Amino acid sequence: MIHVENPYSLDTVNYDDVRPKLRTGDIFFCSGYGFLSKTIKRLTSSPWSHVGILAHQGPRLMAIEAVNHGVVMSRLSKVVRDYDGEIVLARVDGMTPAAAKIIHTEAVDRVGIKYNWLRCLQVWWRIRVRGGPPVDGRDLICSELVERVYREAGYRFAYDPRGFCSPENVWTDPAVSRCLGRVLV
């Protein structure tokens, strides 16, 4: 398990140097500077505001993540270059090639799920008022997308006692014990 109060305290890595070492199934954590990111960090008592999955698509290394309008897949290089905050890369211990293949398939299959403002409100209501995990698997926040995809490959990340899985729950899981570093472009 990795514990960090401040992402700035982590060793830095140059993106171009670390990219060849990244694998499908690695995870990226974000600590954003914007209002929504700061709110998420405050509500979850965590330095992390976002989390997503890395997956190779041919020669490209892609980031698969749940964002405000749905589940998207973007080039990791673009995410690293454009993100307003810190990005940290980590690896789940014991990832087998078979598990990585399942994670890839499950993550890619969810790309294109669309969110709208009503869906965002439903997610907020579930987390803040009703509590409990997602009902239909389509109202996932970023960390619940990661949790669902990894669950299909046999990994279980803990849920917050309030009934949702946050980026901090993924980060503090004992299986996520290899930090690859804070990315510099």
N, C-alpha and C positions, 0 to 999 in steps of 0.2 A: 504494500500500500504506500502511496506517495501522499504526503501532506504538505501543503504549501499555503501560507497566509498571503503571500504576495508573488504573483507571477514574475515580477522583475527580479526576484532572487534566484531564479533558475538560470542555469547556464544557457548561453545563446549558441545557436547554430545558424550557419548560412544556408538558406533554402537550397541553393544550387549544390551544396556539398551534401546535405542530408537527403535530398530527393531520391538518389539511387538506392538508398537504404530503406525507403518506405515500402510498406507492403499493403496489399489489400487486407482490410480488417484493422489497420492501425486507426487510431482515433485522434481527432484534433479538438482541442479545447480553446475557447475564446474568452477573453476578458475585455469587453468593449468599453469605450469611453462615452457612448451616447446615453441619453436619458433612459431608454428602455433597458439597456444593458445594466446600467447602475441600479435600476429598480429591481431587476431580476437578482442581481448580486445581493442587494439589501434583503429582499424577501427570503432568499435561500441561505443567507449568512455564508456566502461563498465568494471566492475571487472569480468564479466562472459564471459567465452569462450565456454560454452557448457551447454545444458539442455536436460533432458530426463524425462521419465515417469516411475513410479513404478507400478507394477502389480503383484498380487499374482497368482501363478500357483500352485495349490495344496498347499503343505506346504512351497514352495519356494517363496521368494520375489525376483522378477526379475526387472532388469532395461531394458527398451526398449528405444533405441536411434538410431539416424542416425549418423553414423560414416563415415570415408572416403571411405569405400567399400560397404556401404549399411545400411539397417535397421537391427539391431541385437537385440537379447534378451540374456542377461547374468545374472547370479546371482548377486544381488546387493552386496553381501558380497565380491565377487571377484572384482567388480568395485571399491568398497571402498578400498580394500586392495592394488590393483594394480595401481590406478590412480596417476599420477604425478602432484599433485596439491591439492587444497582444494575442498571439496564437502560439499554443504549446502542443507539441506532438507527443503521443504516448502509444505504448504497445501493450496488448493483453498477453500475459504469459501463457505459454503452452498452446498457442494458436496452431492448429494443424492445417495442412493444405485442404483437407475436406471441410473443416470449419470455415476457412477463409472463402471457399467456393460457395458455401451456403450463405455466408454473410453478403458476398457480392450479389448473388441472385436475389436474396430477400431485399437488399437495399435498392438495387436497380428496379425491381418490380414495384417499389413504392414511389419511384420518381413519377411526377405528374399528378399525384393526388393534390387537388386544389383546395385551398382554404379561402374563405371569404370572411367578411367582417362578422357575419352571424356565427360562422364556425369559430372564429377567434373568441367571440363572446361566450360561446358554449364551453370552450376550453377554460377560459377564465372562471366561469361559473363552476365548472367541475372541480377545479383546483381550490378556489377560494371559498366556495359555499358548500357544495355537495360533498366534496372529498371523494376519494376513491380513484381507482385506475380508469383508463379510457374504456368506454363501453364497446364501441364498434371498431376500434383500431384505426379510425380515420381522423380522430381529433387529438392527434399526438403533438406534444411539444417536442423540441429537438432531442432532449435526452430520452424521452419515451420512444422515439423512433429508434435511437441507438439500442435501447433496452429490448424492444421488440425484435429487432433484427438479430441481435446477439442471442436472444432467447431461442430463436429458431435453430441456432448452431450449438445449443446446449449450455450457454452461459447465462447466468442470472445475476443481474445487478439489483441491489436493494432498492426498495422504495422508501421515500421520505415517510415518516409517521403520519403526515397529513394526507397521504394517499397518492402521491405522484413521484416520479423519478426525476431528480434534478441533475444538472451537470455535476454537481458536487457528489451525488450518490455514485455516479459512474467513476469520477476521479478517485474517490476514496475506497473503491472496491479493491480487495486484496489482489485480484487478478490483474489489475492495472498497476503494475509495479515498475514499469520501465519507462521513464521519461526520456524522450529523445531530444528535448531541448526547446527553448523559446526561439521562434523563427525570426531571423532577420532577412530582409530582402536584399 
